[in-house]
Amino acid sequence: MKQLVVGLLAHVDAGKTSLAEAMLYRAGAIRSMGRVDHGDSHMDVDEIERRRGITIFSTQARLEHAGALLMLVDAPGHVDFCAEAERAVAALDAAVLVVAANEGVRGHTKTMWRLLRAHHVPTVVFVNKCDLDAPSREELLEGLHARLDERCADAADEEALALTDEAALDELLETGELAPLTLRSLVLDCKAFPCLFGSARRDEGVAELMDLLALLARERAWPEGFSARVYKIGRGAKGERLAWIKVTGGELRAKEQLTCARRGGVAWRAKADQLRLYVGERFEVVGSVPAGQVCAAMGLAKALPGDALGDEPVANEPTLAPVLSYRVLVGENDVRTVHRLLDELAGEDPLLGVRWDERLQELRVQLMGAMQQDVVRDELLRRHGIEVDFELGGVLYKETLAAPSTGVGHFEPLRHYAEAHVLLEPTERGSGVSFGSVCPLDELDRNWQRLILGNAQEREHVGVLAGFPLTDVRITLLGGRAHLKHTEGGDFRQATYRAIRQALMEARERSECVLLEPWYAFELEVPADKVGRAMSDLQRMCARFGVPEMQGEWARIEGSVPVSEVRDYPLEVSAYTGGEGSMHVVPAGYEPCHDADRVIEEAAYDPVADLPNTPDSVFCSHGAGYNVPWNEVPAHAHVHPNERTQTPWRPASEV
C-alpha cells in the first residue's frame, strides 16, 4: 500500500489538532470529532494537554484514504516545545503547516517553516479558520509569499504551481493541465508548496487536503537492511515507557535484538518487547512494522530521542535547544530524590539538561520557558506527588576556542600510570563536541585508545573562562602511553580529563578562549506610533534588526537579540502598547558574548582551584607521586606524539 508519514505543524491556536480530528473523522478512524476547547480531542491524549487546550507532546494516528495509508504526527505548537517538534520533523515524509487565516504567519510559524526547509520536508500549507473574519484569499497568499516562500501557490491554481518548474510549465502549455504525477513531483521535490483554504471545525477543505496527501503517498524502495530512528520517548496510559520509532529500512520485529549507535559508538543493545500502532490513546499490538512506518516500542529502557538503530546514520544535534537555566527549589523534598526524578524526565527529553552544580550546591535544569516549567512541575506532581518550583538562574553561556590547542595529561601516583596527549580544535558554530584519534596503534593499543575516547565522552567538559560547558570543538587523541603492569582503566580517565583541561589553559594563556552566549531570533509587532520606542529599546538591548516593515497602522521588526538582554521585554511590549503589541522569540544559536568581560568577572571562576576539573598532572619520583602545575606539564611529558608520524584522523566510533 502507498504510505506517507505526515506531520501537522503550526503556531499555537492555529487549529492543527482540530484538523487532525476532522481528518480522522472523515476517514472513519473515529466516530465523532473531539474539540480542543472541550478537552475531548483524540490527539491531545495527555491530561496536561487537555487541561491547557494545547498540544505539548507529539502524538500519532493512522488512517486510510483513497488507497493510501496516512500516518499523522501531531507535533507541539507552543514555542517552549519546539525541540519536540524538531525531533518529530526528522521522522516525516511530508508536512502540513497550518496557518490561521485570522492571524496569518506568526513568529513560530516561520520557525517551523525553517525547520521543514532545513530537513527538506515536502510541505502543504492549510490556511485554517477561513470561516472567521479574515483577509481575502489573495491577501492571504500575498502574506504567505512575503513571510514564507514565493513558491507557495493556491492548490487550485495549476498555472501558479507550474510556474515553479520549467518542465511543468511546458506540460501545462502543451496539454492545458498538469498530470497528477507531475503535481506530486513538484511537491515531493519541494519545488512548489500547495496552499489549501478551509475550516477544520466545519470540515471545509479537509477532503481536498486528504486527496492531495493521498496523491503524495507512494510505494518506496526502502533499504533491505534494518534501520530506524527514535524520535520521541513517552509514556503509555499505565505509565509504561515507550520509544517512538520511524523504521527507515528492512523490518522492525518484536523480540529481536536492536543495536543503538550514538556519537562515539554503540550506546546500548536491547529487545523491543512489544510493538504498538496508535490512534490517539488506542493502540494495536503487532509483531512487526515495515519500513516507512512509525510505531511505539516497549522495553527499550535506555533509548533517547535521536538514537540511530541498525544501519541508520547517527543524527546531528538538534538546532533548537533550551537557553535558560533555572534553579530547582525543592522545598522540604530530598534533593537527591528530586534529582533522580528529574533525571527520569530527562530520559524522555534529553534537552531538559538536569545537573547538580557542585560549586554553587544547586540543582539546575535547562528549560525553554514558563510553559515547559509548568509541564515539568505538573509531571513531578502527577507521577510522584512531589511539588517543586523554579527560579530563573540566568542564561546558558558556553565556551569554545578561537584556535587549536594541544594538551598533556599525566597520572602517575604510586602503582598507577597513564599519559594522554590531545588536540582541541574549533569547529563550526552549533556542531557541539566531537571526538577522534590520530594516534598510531603501535604507540598505544586500540583498547587503550577506545578507553581514552570513551572517558572523554562520558562527561560534560567545562571551559576555563567562567566554567561554562565547552562546545564547538573537536577533541583528537594524539598519543599516549600505558604501563604493562601499573595502568588501570581509571588512570586514563584522570589523564584524559587533565589533558583536555591543560589544552584549555594553554589557549587561555594565549587569549584564544571564547565565551559564547545564546541569541534569540525575534519578531516584534507594535502600532506604528510606537515604532520609535521599540527601535530605541532594541538598540539598548544590542539587538540586530532591519528596517521596520509598515503594514497600515502596524509595524513589524525582525532581527536577533542576546537572550540575556530580553528578560521580561515581551511583557513590557504588551504594557506600553496597551496589550496590542507582541514579541515572539525563538532560540537562534550561539554567538560570541557581547559583554564577555562582565560575565567572566561576575562568574569569578578560578580554573586551577576547580579541583574536579584540575589542569595539573601527577608524576612519580622516588616512589611517591607529586603534583606538577599545568604550565610545567609539557616539559615533564614522557612521550612527544607531535614529533612522530600520525595516522589519518578517525572518529571515535571507528577506532
C-alpha positions as CSV (number, residue, x, y, z in Angstrom):
1,M,0.0,0.0,0.0
2,K,1.1,3.6,-0.6
3,Q,2.0,5.3,2.6
4,L,3.1,8.7,4.0
5,V,4.1,9.9,7.4
6,V,2.6,13.4,7.6
7,G,3.4,15.9,10.3
8,L,0.9,18.6,11.4
9,L,2.8,21.7,12.5
10,A,1.6,25.2,13.4
11,H,1.8,28.1,15.7
12,V,-0.3,27.5,18.9
13,D,-4.1,28.0,18.4
14,A,-3.9,27.7,14.6
15,G,-6.2,24.7,14.8
16,K,-4.0,21.8,13.7
17,T,-5.4,19.4,16.3
18,S,-8.9,20.2,15.1
19,L,-7.6,19.5,11.6
20,A,-6.4,16.1,12.7
21,E,-9.8,15.4,14.3
22,A,-11.5,16.3,11.1
23,M,-9.2,14.0,9.0
24,L,-9.7,11.0,11.4
25,Y,-13.4,11.5,11.4
26,R,-13.7,11.8,7.6
27,A,-11.6,8.6,7.2
28,G,-13.8,6.7,9.7
29,A,-11.0,6.2,12.2
30,I,-13.1,7.9,15.0
31,R,-16.8,8.0,15.5
32,S,-17.1,11.7,16.5
33,M,-14.9,14.8,16.2
34,G,-13.4,15.9,19.6
35,R,-12.7,19.5,20.3
36,V,-9.7,21.1,21.9
37,D,-11.8,23.6,23.9
38,H,-14.0,20.7,25.2
39,G,-10.9,18.7,26.3
40,D,-12.0,15.6,24.4
41,S,-9.8,15.7,21.3
42,H,-8.3,12.3,20.3
43,M,-4.9,13.6,19.5
44,D,-4.3,15.5,22.8
45,V,-4.1,12.4,24.9
46,D,-2.1,13.8,27.9
47,E,-4.0,15.2,30.9
48,I,-1.9,18.3,30.8
49,E,-2.7,18.9,27.1
50,R,-6.4,18.5,27.7
51,R,-6.4,20.8,30.6
52,R,-4.4,23.6,28.8
53,G,-6.0,23.1,25.4
54,I,-2.7,22.9,23.5
55,T,-0.5,20.2,22.0
56,I,2.6,19.6,24.1
57,F,3.8,16.1,23.1
58,S,3.8,14.8,19.5
59,T,1.1,12.2,19.1
60,Q,0.3,9.8,16.3
61,A,-2.7,8.4,14.4
62,R,-3.3,6.2,11.3
63,L,-5.9,6.5,8.7
64,E,-6.6,5.2,5.2
65,H,-7.8,7.4,2.4
66,A,-8.0,6.8,-1.4
67,G,-5.9,3.7,-1.2
68,A,-3.1,5.3,0.9
69,L,-2.0,4.8,4.5
70,L,-1.6,8.2,6.1
71,M,0.3,8.2,9.4
72,L,-0.3,11.5,11.2
73,V,2.2,13.1,13.7
74,D,0.6,16.0,15.5
75,A,3.6,18.0,16.7
76,P,3.6,20.6,19.5
77,G,2.7,24.2,18.6
78,H,3.9,26.1,21.6
79,V,7.4,27.7,21.2
80,D,8.5,26.1,24.5
81,F,8.3,22.7,22.9
82,C,9.9,23.5,19.5
83,A,12.6,20.9,20.3
84,E,10.0,18.2,20.5
85,A,8.6,19.4,17.2
86,E,12.0,19.4,15.6
87,R,12.5,15.7,16.6
88,A,9.1,14.9,15.0
89,V,10.2,16.6,11.8
90,A,13.0,14.2,11.4
91,A,10.5,11.3,11.1
92,L,8.3,12.9,8.4
93,D,7.8,12.2,4.7
94,A,5.7,15.3,4.3
95,A,4.2,18.0,6.4
96,V,1.0,20.1,6.6
97,L,1.8,23.6,8.0
98,V,-1.4,25.0,9.5
99,V,-1.9,28.8,9.4
100,A,-4.8,30.6,11.0
101,A,-6.4,32.9,8.4
102,N,-7.3,35.5,11.1
103,E,-3.7,35.7,12.4
104,G,-1.6,34.9,9.4
105,V,2.0,33.8,9.7
106,R,3.3,34.3,13.2
107,G,6.9,34.1,14.5
108,H,6.8,30.5,15.5
109,T,5.2,29.6,12.1
110,K,8.3,30.9,10.5
111,T,10.5,28.8,12.9
112,M,8.6,25.7,11.8
113,W,8.9,26.6,8.2
114,R,12.7,27.0,8.5
115,L,12.9,23.6,10.2
116,L,10.9,21.9,7.4
117,R,13.2,23.6,4.8
118,A,16.3,22.6,6.7
119,H,15.1,18.9,6.7
120,H,13.9,19.1,3.1
121,V,10.4,18.0,4.1
122,P,7.7,18.4,1.3
123,T,5.2,20.8,2.7
124,V,1.5,21.6,2.1
125,V,0.0,24.8,3.7
126,F,-3.5,24.6,5.1
127,V,-5.0,28.0,5.8
128,N,-7.5,27.3,8.6
129,K,-10.3,29.3,10.2
130,C,-11.4,30.8,6.9
131,D,-14.9,30.9,8.3
132,L,-13.9,33.7,10.7
133,D,-13.4,37.4,9.8
134,A,-10.2,37.1,7.8
135,P,-8.4,38.7,4.8
136,S,-9.3,37.5,1.3
137,R,-7.6,34.5,-0.3
138,E,-5.4,36.9,-2.5
139,E,-4.3,38.8,0.6
140,L,-3.5,35.6,2.5
141,L,-1.4,34.3,-0.4
142,E,0.5,37.6,-0.5
143,G,1.2,37.2,3.2
144,L,2.5,33.6,2.6
145,H,4.7,34.8,-0.2
146,A,6.2,37.6,1.9
147,R,6.6,35.7,5.2
148,L,7.3,32.1,4.0
149,D,8.2,31.5,0.3
150,E,7.3,32.8,-3.2
151,R,6.7,29.1,-4.2
152,C,3.5,29.0,-2.0
153,A,0.7,28.6,-4.6
154,D,-3.0,28.1,-4.5
155,A,-3.5,24.3,-4.9
156,A,-6.4,25.1,-7.2
157,D,-4.3,27.3,-9.5
158,E,-2.3,25.0,-11.8
159,E,-0.6,27.9,-13.5
160,A,0.8,29.2,-10.3
161,L,2.1,25.7,-9.4
162,A,3.6,25.2,-12.8
163,L,5.5,28.5,-12.7
164,T,7.8,26.9,-10.1
165,D,9.3,24.5,-12.6
166,E,10.1,24.9,-16.3
167,A,9.2,21.3,-17.4
168,A,5.8,21.6,-15.5
169,L,5.1,24.9,-17.3
170,D,5.9,23.3,-20.7
171,E,3.5,20.5,-19.9
172,L,0.7,22.9,-18.9
173,L,1.1,24.9,-22.1
174,E,1.1,21.8,-24.2
175,T,-1.8,19.9,-22.6
176,G,-3.7,22.5,-20.7
177,E,-3.3,20.7,-17.4
178,L,-0.8,19.2,-15.0
179,A,-0.8,15.4,-14.7
180,P,-1.2,14.1,-11.1
181,L,2.3,12.6,-11.2
182,T,3.7,16.0,-12.2
183,L,2.0,17.7,-9.3
184,R,3.3,15.0,-7.0
185,S,6.8,15.5,-8.2
186,L,6.6,19.3,-7.8
187,V,5.6,18.9,-4.1
188,L,7.9,16.0,-3.2
189,D,10.8,17.8,-4.8
190,C,10.0,20.9,-2.7
191,K,9.6,23.0,-5.9
192,A,6.1,24.0,-5.0
193,F,4.1,24.3,-1.8
194,P,0.4,24.0,-2.5
195,C,-1.9,26.1,-0.3
196,L,-5.5,25.0,0.6
197,F,-8.1,27.1,2.3
198,G,-10.8,26.0,4.7
199,S,-12.1,25.4,8.2
200,A,-11.2,22.2,10.1
201,R,-14.1,22.7,12.6
202,R,-16.6,23.0,9.7
203,D,-15.0,20.2,7.7
204,E,-14.3,22.6,4.8
205,G,-11.3,22.0,2.6
206,V,-10.4,18.8,4.6
207,A,-11.4,16.4,1.8
208,E,-9.2,18.3,-0.7
209,L,-6.3,18.2,1.7
210,M,-6.6,14.4,2.2
211,D,-6.9,13.9,-1.5
212,L,-3.6,15.8,-2.0
213,L,-1.9,13.8,0.7
214,A,-3.0,10.6,-0.8
215,L,-1.6,11.7,-4.1
216,L,1.8,12.3,-2.4
217,A,1.8,8.8,-0.8
218,R,3.8,6.2,-2.7
219,E,5.4,2.8,-2.5
220,R,9.1,3.4,-1.9
221,A,12.0,1.1,-2.3
222,W,13.4,1.1,1.2
223,P,16.9,-0.4,2.0
224,E,16.7,-4.1,2.8
225,G,18.9,-3.9,5.9
226,F,17.2,-2.8,9.1
227,S,17.5,0.8,10.1
228,A,15.3,3.1,12.2
229,R,15.4,6.2,14.3
230,V,13.9,7.0,17.7
231,Y,12.2,10.4,17.6
232,K,10.3,10.5,20.8
233,I,10.2,9.0,24.3
234,G,6.9,9.0,26.1
235,R,4.6,7.1,28.5
236,G,1.6,5.0,27.9
237,A,-1.7,5.2,29.7
238,K,-0.4,3.0,32.5
239,G,2.9,4.8,32.8
240,E,4.9,2.4,30.7
241,R,7.9,3.8,28.9
242,L,7.5,4.0,25.1
243,A,10.1,4.7,22.4
244,W,8.5,6.1,19.2
245,I,10.4,4.9,16.1
246,K,10.4,5.6,12.4
247,V,11.5,2.5,10.5
248,T,13.7,3.5,7.6
249,G,14.9,0.2,6.3
250,G,14.1,-3.5,6.5
251,E,11.6,-4.5,9.1
252,L,11.3,-4.0,12.9
253,R,10.3,-7.2,14.6
254,A,9.3,-7.6,18.2
255,K,11.7,-9.5,20.5
256,E,14.6,-9.0,18.1
257,Q,17.9,-7.6,19.4
258,L,18.4,-3.9,18.5
259,T,21.7,-2.1,18.5
260,C,21.8,1.7,19.0
261,A,24.5,4.0,17.7
262,R,25.3,7.4,19.0
263,R,28.3,9.6,18.6
264,G,31.2,7.6,20.0
265,G,30.0,4.1,19.1
266,V,27.4,1.6,20.4
267,A,25.3,3.0,23.2
268,W,23.0,0.1,24.0
269,R,21.6,-3.2,22.9
270,A,18.0,-4.3,23.8
271,K,14.9,-6.1,22.6
272,A,11.6,-4.4,21.8
273,D,9.2,-6.4,24.0
274,Q,6.1,-5.1,22.3
275,L,5.3,-3.0,19.2
276,R,2.2,-0.8,19.1
277,L,0.4,1.1,16.4
278,Y,-1.5,4.1,17.9
279,V,-4.5,6.1,17.0
280,G,-4.6,8.7,19.8
281,E,-4.8,6.7,23.1
282,R,-6.0,3.5,21.3
283,F,-3.3,1.1,20.1
284,E,-2.9,-2.3,18.3
285,V,-0.1,-4.7,19.2
286,V,1.7,-6.1,16.2
287,G,4.6,-8.5,15.6
288,S,6.4,-6.4,13.1
289,V,6.5,-3.0,11.4
290,P,7.7,-2.5,7.8
291,A,10.0,0.3,6.6
292,G,8.3,3.7,6.1
293,Q,6.0,3.4,9.1
294,V,6.1,4.7,12.7
295,C,5.3,2.7,15.8
296,A,5.8,2.7,19.6
297,A,8.1,0.1,21.2
298,M,8.2,-1.1,24.8
299,G,11.3,-2.4,26.5
300,L,14.0,0.0,25.2
301,A,14.9,1.4,28.6
302,K,18.0,3.3,27.5
303,A,16.6,4.7,24.3
304,L,16.7,8.5,23.8
305,P,15.3,10.8,21.1
306,G,17.6,10.9,18.2
307,D,19.1,7.4,18.7
308,A,20.0,5.6,15.5
309,L,19.1,1.9,15.2
310,G,20.7,-0.7,12.9
311,D,22.2,0.9,9.8
312,E,20.7,4.3,10.4
313,P,23.3,7.1,10.4
314,V,23.9,9.0,13.6
315,A,21.9,12.2,13.7
316,N,23.2,15.7,14.3
317,E,22.4,17.6,17.4
318,P,19.0,19.4,17.3
319,T,19.2,23.0,16.3
320,L,16.6,24.2,18.8
321,A,17.6,23.8,22.4
322,P,17.0,25.5,25.8
323,V,19.0,28.6,26.5
324,L,17.8,29.4,30.0
325,S,18.9,27.9,33.3
326,Y,16.6,27.5,36.3
327,R,17.3,26.7,39.9
328,V,15.2,23.9,41.3
329,L,13.5,24.9,44.6
330,V,12.9,21.5,46.2
331,G,11.3,22.8,49.3
332,E,11.1,20.1,52.0
333,N,11.8,17.3,49.5
334,D,15.0,15.4,49.5
335,V,17.2,17.0,46.8
336,R,18.7,13.6,45.7
337,T,15.2,12.2,45.2
338,V,14.2,15.3,43.1
339,H,17.4,15.0,41.1
340,R,16.7,11.3,40.4
341,L,13.1,12.0,39.3
342,L,14.2,14.9,37.1
343,D,16.8,12.6,35.5
344,E,13.9,10.2,34.7
345,L,12.1,13.0,32.9
346,A,15.4,13.9,31.1
347,G,15.4,10.3,29.9
348,E,12.3,11.2,27.9
349,D,13.6,14.6,26.9
350,P,17.4,14.9,27.0
351,L,17.3,18.6,26.3
352,L,15.9,19.0,29.8
353,G,19.5,19.2,30.9
354,V,19.4,18.3,34.6
355,R,22.6,18.8,36.5
356,W,24.0,19.4,40.0
357,D,26.2,22.4,40.3
358,E,28.9,21.4,42.8
359,R,30.4,24.8,43.0
360,L,27.0,26.5,43.9
361,Q,25.5,23.5,45.6
362,E,22.4,23.9,43.5
363,L,20.2,21.6,41.4
364,R,19.6,23.2,38.0
365,V,17.6,22.4,34.9
366,Q,17.6,23.8,31.4
367,L,14.2,24.9,30.1
368,M,12.7,26.7,27.1
369,G,10.4,28.9,29.1
370,A,7.4,29.3,31.5
371,M,5.2,26.7,29.8
372,Q,7.8,24.0,30.0
373,Q,8.3,24.9,33.6
374,D,4.6,24.2,34.3
375,V,4.7,20.9,32.4
376,V,7.8,19.6,34.4
377,R,6.2,20.8,37.6
378,D,2.9,19.1,36.7
379,E,4.6,15.8,35.7
380,L,6.5,15.6,39.0
381,L,3.3,16.2,41.0
382,R,1.2,13.8,38.9
383,R,3.6,10.9,38.7
384,H,5.3,11.2,42.2
385,G,3.3,13.6,44.3
386,I,6.3,15.9,44.7
387,E,5.9,19.7,44.5
388,V,8.9,21.8,43.3
389,D,9.3,25.3,41.9
390,F,11.8,27.0,39.7
391,E,13.7,30.3,39.9
392,L,15.4,31.8,36.9
393,G,19.2,31.3,37.3
394,G,20.4,33.0,34.1
395,V,21.2,32.2,30.5
396,L,23.2,29.2,29.5
397,Y,26.5,30.5,28.4
398,K,29.0,28.2,26.7
399,E,32.8,28.3,25.8
400,T,34.8,27.4,22.8
401,L,38.2,28.1,21.2
402,A,39.4,30.5,18.6
403,A,42.5,28.4,17.6
404,P,43.8,24.9,18.0
405,S,45.5,24.0,21.3
406,T,47.3,20.8,22.4
407,G,47.3,19.4,25.9
408,V,49.0,16.8,28.1
409,G,47.6,14.9,31.0
410,H,49.7,12.6,33.2
411,F,48.5,10.5,36.1
412,E,51.2,8.6,38.0
413,P,50.7,8.2,41.7
414,L,52.4,5.1,43.2
415,R,51.4,1.9,41.2
416,H,49.4,3.8,38.6
417,Y,50.4,5.1,35.2
418,A,48.8,6.8,32.2
419,E,49.7,9.7,29.9
420,A,47.4,11.2,27.2
421,H,48.0,13.9,24.6
422,V,45.1,15.7,22.9
423,L,44.5,18.3,20.3
424,L,41.5,20.7,20.7
425,E,40.3,22.4,17.5
426,P,37.5,24.9,17.0
427,T,34.6,23.6,14.7
428,E,31.6,25.3,13.1
429,R,29.1,27.0,15.3
430,G,26.4,24.6,16.6
431,S,28.4,21.5,16.0
432,G,28.9,20.5,19.6
433,V,31.8,18.4,20.8
434,S,33.2,15.6,18.6
435,F,36.0,13.1,19.3
436,G,38.5,11.1,17.2
437,S,42.1,9.9,17.1
438,V,45.3,10.1,15.0
439,C,47.3,8.0,17.4
440,P,49.2,5.1,15.8
441,L,48.2,1.7,17.1
442,D,51.8,0.7,17.6
443,E,52.2,3.6,20.0
444,L,49.0,2.9,22.0
445,D,46.9,-0.2,21.8
446,R,43.4,0.1,20.3
447,N,41.7,-0.9,23.6
448,W,43.5,1.9,25.4
449,Q,42.5,4.4,22.7
450,R,38.9,3.4,22.9
451,L,39.0,3.8,26.7
452,I,40.5,7.3,26.4
453,L,37.9,8.4,23.9
454,G,35.1,6.8,25.9
455,N,36.4,8.6,29.0
456,A,36.5,11.9,27.1
457,Q,32.8,11.5,26.0
458,E,31.4,10.4,29.3
459,R,31.3,13.8,30.9
460,E,30.5,17.4,30.1
461,H,33.7,19.4,29.8
462,V,33.7,23.0,31.0
463,G,35.7,25.9,29.8
464,V,38.3,27.8,31.8
465,L,37.0,31.4,31.4
466,A,33.9,31.1,33.6
467,G,33.3,27.3,34.0
468,F,30.6,27.1,31.3
469,P,30.1,24.0,29.1
470,L,32.6,23.5,26.3
471,T,31.1,23.4,22.7
472,D,32.0,23.6,19.1
473,V,35.4,21.8,19.4
474,R,36.9,18.6,18.1
475,I,39.0,16.6,20.6
476,T,41.6,14.4,19.0
477,L,43.8,11.8,20.7
478,L,47.4,12.5,19.5
479,G,49.2,9.9,21.6
480,G,49.8,8.5,25.0
481,R,51.5,5.8,27.0
482,A,50.4,2.9,29.2
483,H,52.4,0.7,31.6
484,L,52.2,-3.1,31.2
485,K,51.9,-3.6,34.9
486,H,50.6,-0.5,36.6
487,T,48.0,1.0,34.2
488,E,44.3,0.6,35.1
489,G,41.2,2.0,33.3
490,G,40.7,4.8,35.8
491,D,44.2,6.1,35.2
492,F,43.5,7.1,31.6
493,R,40.3,8.7,32.8
494,Q,42.3,11.0,35.0
495,A,45.0,11.6,32.3
496,T,42.4,12.4,29.7
497,Y,40.5,14.9,31.8
498,R,43.7,16.6,32.8
499,A,45.0,16.7,29.1
500,I,41.8,18.5,27.9
501,R,42.0,21.0,30.8
502,Q,45.7,21.6,30.2
503,A,45.0,22.4,26.5
504,L,42.3,24.8,27.5
505,M,44.6,26.6,30.0
506,E,47.2,26.9,27.2
507,A,44.6,28.5,25.0
508,R,43.5,30.8,27.8
509,E,47.1,31.9,28.3
510,R,47.1,33.0,24.6
511,S,43.7,34.7,24.9
512,E,42.2,32.1,22.5
513,C,39.2,31.0,24.6
514,V,35.9,32.5,23.6
515,L,32.7,33.0,25.7
516,L,29.5,32.3,23.8
517,E,26.0,33.4,24.6
518,P,22.6,32.4,23.2
519,W,20.7,34.7,20.9
520,Y,17.0,34.8,20.1
521,A,15.5,35.5,16.6
522,F,12.6,37.8,17.3
523,E,9.6,39.3,15.6
524,L,8.2,42.5,17.2
525,E,4.8,43.9,16.2
526,V,3.7,47.3,17.5
527,P,1.4,50.1,16.5
528,A,3.1,52.5,14.0
529,D,3.2,55.3,16.6
530,K,5.2,53.1,19.0
531,V,7.9,52.1,16.5
532,G,10.4,54.8,17.7
533,R,10.1,53.4,21.3
534,A,10.6,49.9,20.0
535,M,13.7,50.7,18.0
536,S,15.2,52.6,20.9
537,D,14.7,49.6,23.2
538,L,16.2,47.2,20.6
539,Q,19.3,49.3,20.3
540,R,19.6,49.4,24.1
541,M,19.4,45.6,24.1
542,C,22.3,45.3,21.5
543,A,19.8,43.8,19.0
544,R,20.5,43.5,15.3
545,F,17.4,44.3,13.2
546,G,16.3,45.6,9.8
547,V,14.1,48.4,8.6
548,P,10.6,48.3,10.2
549,E,8.0,46.8,7.8
550,M,5.0,49.1,7.8
551,Q,1.5,47.5,7.3
552,G,-1.2,50.1,7.6
553,E,-1.2,51.2,11.3
554,W,1.2,48.4,12.3
555,A,5.0,48.0,12.2
556,R,6.8,44.7,12.2
557,I,10.5,44.5,13.1
558,E,12.5,41.3,12.7
559,G,16.1,40.6,13.9
560,S,18.1,38.9,16.6
561,V,19.0,39.8,20.2
562,P,21.1,38.4,23.1
563,V,18.9,36.3,25.3
564,S,20.4,38.0,28.4
565,E,19.0,41.3,27.3
566,V,15.4,40.2,26.6
567,R,14.3,39.2,30.1
568,D,10.7,40.4,30.5
569,Y,10.7,42.7,27.5
570,P,7.7,40.8,25.8
571,L,5.6,41.8,28.8
572,E,6.9,45.3,28.6
573,V,5.8,45.5,24.9
574,S,2.4,44.5,25.9
575,A,2.3,47.2,28.6
576,Y,3.5,50.1,26.5
577,T,1.2,49.2,23.6
578,G,-1.9,48.7,25.7
579,G,-1.9,45.0,25.1
580,E,-1.9,45.4,21.3
581,G,1.8,44.7,20.6
582,S,3.6,41.4,20.8
583,M,7.1,40.0,20.7
584,H,7.8,36.4,19.6
585,V,11.3,34.9,20.2
586,V,12.9,31.5,19.3
587,P,16.4,30.3,20.0
588,A,18.8,31.2,17.2
589,G,22.0,29.6,18.3
590,Y,25.2,30.9,20.0
591,E,27.5,33.7,19.1
592,P,30.4,35.4,20.9
593,C,29.2,37.2,24.0
594,H,28.5,40.9,23.6
595,D,29.6,41.6,27.2
596,A,32.0,38.8,27.9
597,D,34.2,40.8,30.4
598,R,31.2,41.4,32.6
599,V,30.1,37.8,32.6
600,I,33.6,36.5,33.3
601,E,34.1,39.0,36.1
602,E,30.8,38.1,37.7
603,A,31.5,34.4,37.5
604,A,34.8,34.8,39.3
605,Y,35.9,31.4,38.2
606,D,39.3,30.1,39.1
607,P,40.1,27.1,36.7
608,V,43.1,26.0,38.8
609,A,41.0,25.9,42.0
610,D,38.3,23.8,40.4
611,L,39.7,20.5,41.7
612,P,37.2,18.2,40.0
613,N,38.4,19.7,36.7
614,T,42.1,20.3,37.5
615,P,44.5,21.0,34.7
616,D,47.5,19.9,36.7
617,S,49.1,16.4,36.5
618,V,50.6,13.9,38.9
619,F,54.1,12.5,38.3
620,C,56.1,10.0,40.3
621,S,59.6,10.3,41.8
622,H,61.4,8.0,44.2
623,G,58.2,6.0,44.8
624,A,55.9,9.0,45.6
625,G,53.5,10.9,43.5
626,Y,53.8,14.7,43.3
627,N,51.7,17.5,41.6
628,V,53.0,19.4,38.6
629,P,51.3,22.7,37.7
630,W,49.6,22.8,34.3
631,N,52.1,25.1,32.7
632,E,55.0,22.8,33.6
633,V,53.4,19.6,32.4
634,P,54.7,19.5,28.8
635,A,58.3,19.7,30.0
636,H,57.7,16.6,32.1
637,A,55.9,14.6,29.5
638,H,57.1,11.1,28.7
639,V,56.1,11.0,25.1
640,H,56.0,13.6,22.3
641,P,53.5,12.5,19.7
642,N,53.8,15.6,17.6
643,E,57.3,14.6,16.6
644,R,56.1,11.3,15.2
645,T,54.2,10.3,12.1
646,Q,50.5,10.1,12.8
647,T,47.7,8.1,11.2
648,P,44.7,9.7,9.4
649,W,42.0,11.1,11.7
650,R,39.4,8.6,12.7
651,P,36.1,9.3,14.5
652,A,35.8,7.7,17.9
653,S,33.2,5.2,16.5
654,E,35.8,3.8,14.1
655,V,38.8,3.5,16.5
